[in-house]
Amino acid sequence: MSYEIVTLPAYRAVGLKWEGTFSDIVPHLKETISEMENRAGELEEKLNPAIQLGLSYHVIENGFAHYSVFEVSEKQETPSGMIEITVPKWTYVKTSHKKGENIGKTYAELHNWLSESDYTAYREPGVDYYDLYLPIKHEHYPVYRDPNDPHFDIYIPVVKK
């Protein structure tokens, strides 16, 4: 796998939020992602309509909060039932998960790389995280993907050790 350090500017995103435990992922999280795919047309001010974002924050014991969103312009209103999230300018380690590979293995290799690098996962001040190693995970999915075996880019916010 290849890894690169990138800095992304702050951005605004709109979409749906799901919170739950790991045991609730199937089918609830997949339903939220699918609903966002179906409602994407309500977002007329998407800045990159080919990429759906999955932003996960491990702020729940034995679970996480997940935002299934699209990056939008400031002109975009928030449709009924959707939420808005602002992601600050962060530095990330970026890698890609390939179709046909095991996602657990992809994240394990990313964790190993990070532990041996000059970086550590970023944690927002004042926020309690329940994943000690990768508390914030941002995934960038092509909208045209196999939902049962997706390929996508992974961005983990990092800071120098």
Secondary structure by P-SEA (a helix, b strand, c coil): cbbbbbbbccbbbbbbbbbbcccccccaaaaaaaaaaaacccccccccccbbbbbbbccccccbbbbbcccccccccccccbbbbbbcccccbbbbbcccccaaaaaaaaaaaaaacccccccccccccccccccbbbbbbcccccccbbbbbbbbbbbcc
